[in-house]
Amino acid sequence: MPLVGFQPTKARLVIENHKDSVLVMKVVLDPEDAVELTTGGGLQDLVGVLRIRERRNGNGNGHGNGNGNSNGNGERIGSLVFVPQNDDDKELAPAKFQVNVGMASDKFAMLMRVANAGRLPTKFFIDAGEPKANGGPPALSYRHRSSQRVKIWDNHAHRILPVMNFVMILPIDVANSAAPVVTIAAQDLVPPVAVATNAQVAELVDDMLEFQSDTRNTMFGLVCVLGVVAIAALVIGLGIFFR
């Protein structure tokens, strides 16, 4: 039997005294799935409702043999129903579908913890249809069309399909283990500037004056040496000229 996947979009909880709680979700067909309808169009074009009823003490959900269980013996736990468009008021009552299933109390409590945390199931799969409907061809089956395998629901002859099993995928929060990003400001990269004291400034001025004095004396000595050399050269040149 084909599996049909759905994605919930909204949810609400219905609690009534002396009755089982019911979680109602607005669902659409999973974008990766496609189911063609014999009446035209596809299940992906319709909006549906998923009703999950809590089963307590093995009570059934009003479908099939009444025990609401699926333990591998082919027992029915719910139904997939096609609701045709209202011919009297086509604008207010478009075609839609309903999924009704029963869930054990322990699993229903787990689902409620997820719902109370503000999250919805990621995906919901149902195993719908029977191997043969009333001895004839299956109401929901695979067919090959243009070398592709597609699902087709004979919703004209079989508006109600039994649901034999379901699989629900619940979200789990995983802590982010990535190391935090450290942001270093530009001013943190510049080393601090040391402020000089008055004594250090005075010492620096003395060093500059001493250096200036030494440089002045050196230049004066150099000029004197050049002057003596120039006079000596002049005397030698005059002596050679008058000889």
LUMVOLO-603647 format. One record per residue (C-alpha): x, y, z. Coordinates in steps of 0.001 Angstrom, whole numbers, padded with zeros to 6 digits, always signed. Example, Ala and Ser with C-alpha at 12.3 -4.5 7.8 and 13.67 -1.06 7.14 Angstrom:
2
+012300-004500+007800/+013670-001060+007140/
***
This chain:
243
+000000+000000+000000/+001377+003446-000876/+002550+005831+001803/+001144+009353+001638/+003029+012214+003309/+001582+015400+004779/+002905+018574+006393/+000965+020338+009172/+000555+024120+009083/-001700+024875+012076/-002825+022993+015175/-005296+023210+018044/-006208+020926+020927/-009802+019962+021681/-010399+018820+025274/-013836+017712+026411/-014802+016262+029766/-015303+012451+029842/-014020+012193+026262/-010667+011539+024654/-008605+014593+023740/-008217+015368+020057/-005343+017222+018391/-006567+018878+015190/-004058+020042+012574/-004484+021734+009251/-002339+019809+006752/-001293+019886+003123/+000254+017179+001004/+004017+016979+001304/+005663+018959-001556/+007759+015909-002451/+004645+013760-002824/+001832+013741-005416/-001489+011909-005538/-003729+012170-008595/-007501+011984-008186/-009746+010202-010665/-012251+013061-010351/-009575+015488-011586/-006718+017398-010076/-004595+016118-007258/-004540+015818-003501/-001784+018453-003455/-004353+021007-004665/-006561+020515-001611/-006313+021549+002027/-007001+018897+004629/-007538+018338+008319/-005722+015764+010439/-007461+014596+013628/-005394+012601+016099/-007495+011129+018869/-005953+009907+022102/-006783+006269+022792/-007084+005384+026478/-007295+001855+027840/-007279+000425+024338/-010448+002257+023280/-010960+002616+019574/-011437+005722+017511/-014681+004729+015907/-013145+003144+012791/-012716-000416+011690/-012897-003138+014317/-012911-000689+017223/-009612-001454+018927/-007769+001367+017157/-004499-000558+016975/-002136-001540+014221/+000094-004352+015402/+001009-005798+012062/-002221-007824+011712/-003779-005468+009195/-005991-003747+011722/-007489-000402+010847/-006550+002619+012987/-008238+005413+011070/-009384+006678+007692/-008548+009038+004835/-011735+010723+003595/-012289+012764+000446/-014914+015476+000906/-016233+016601-002502/-017072+020153-003365/-020495+021408-002381/-022383+021925-005601/-024785+024342-003910/-022057+026723-002757/-018823+026136-004658/-017106+029263-003337/-017592+028549+000382/-017232+024766+000338/-014354+023635-001919/-013229+020023-002011/-010998+018913+000867/-009817+015800+002675/-009734+014513+006245/-007325+012164+008007/-008557+010524+011213/-006267+008319+013314/-006024+007062+016879/-002833+007271+018948/-001868+005517+022173/-001794+007666+025304/+001991+007544+025818/+002702+008640+022245/-000074+011218+022395/+001533+012710+025537/+004851+012988+023690/+003109+014738+020800/+001459+017141+023236/+004819+018089+024773/+006052+019052+021328/+002853+020994+020592/+003014+022835+023928/+006559+023902+023061/+005122+025734+020036/+006297+023251+017412/+004491+021022+014949/+005497+017634+013536/+007796+017972+010564/+006021+015324+008492/+003215+012818+008881/+002967+009654+006768/-000018+007333+006567/-000312+003861+005090/-003689+004134+003382/-005817+001864+001248/-006205-001889+001041/-004517-004412-001254/-007835-004839-003033/-010986-002805-002565/-014050-005068-002443/-012240-007701-004453/-011430-005236-007261/-008380-003085-008012/-006850-001080-005148/-008463+002273-004462/-005013+003847-003979/-002272+002425-006147/+000782+003139-008263/+000592+003498-012006/+003240+004106-014636/+002692+007180-016698/+005306+008603-019109/+007950+006299-017591/+007140+007698-014133/+005514+006022-011184/+002580+008058-009847/-000019+007520-007132/-003658+007524-008156/-006643+007556-005793/-009970+006357-007160/-011793+008873-005008/-014931+008579-007144/-015622+004946-006224/-013832+004992-002850/-014171+008262-000977/-013044+006647+002288/-009755+004767+002551/-008725+002812+005647/-005520+003901+007369/-003521+000891+008533/-000483+002635+010026/+001188+006032+010379/+004626+007493+010988/+005162+010911+012543/+008461+012852+012490/+008850+015213+015444/+011368+018090+015611/+014273+017908+018082/+016274+020948+019139/+020036+020463+018962/+022269+022837+020892/+024614+024861+018741/+028131+023603+019460/+029919+026145+017286/+032481+028276+019116/+031380+031878+019667/+032774+034413+017256/+035067+036876+019011/+034926+040377+017578/+038029+042507+018131/+037549+046229+017884/+040026+048288+015878/+041118+050216+018944/+041997+046945+020660/+044617+046263+018003/+046493+049536+018684/+048974+049299+021578/+048474+051878+024310/+050576+055052+024088/+052814+055704+027145/+052651+059245+028524/+056122+060753+029371/+056678+062362+032761/+058195+065834+033316/+061530+064336+034390/+061695+062259+031219/+060929+065313+029094/+063663+067358+030813/+066168+064559+030335/+065247+064314+026682/+065736+068090+026241/+069185+067906+027894/+070193+065116+025550/+069072+067144+022542/+071028+070244+023702/+074136+068200+024347/+073871+066599+020947/+073407+070013+019357/+076506+071402+021182/+078644+068465+020135/+077530+068868+016557/+078327+072609+016586/+081861+072007+017909/+082498+069295+015362/+081427+071534+012518/+083587+074425+013780/+086663+072167+014004/+086009+070852+010500/+085779+074410+009113/+089070+075344+010810/+090853+072371+009331/+089546+073221+005887/+090690+076832+006324/+094231+075812+007290/+094421+073458+004354/+093200+076160+002019/+095806+078718+003324/+098599+076146+003059/+097623+075354-000500/+097548+079067-001330/+101028+079659+000117/+102460+076690-001764/+100876+077852-004969/+102288+081399-004641/+105753+080034-003839/+105747+077932-006997/+104457+080859-009085/+107185+083320-008048/+110092+080903-008292/
***
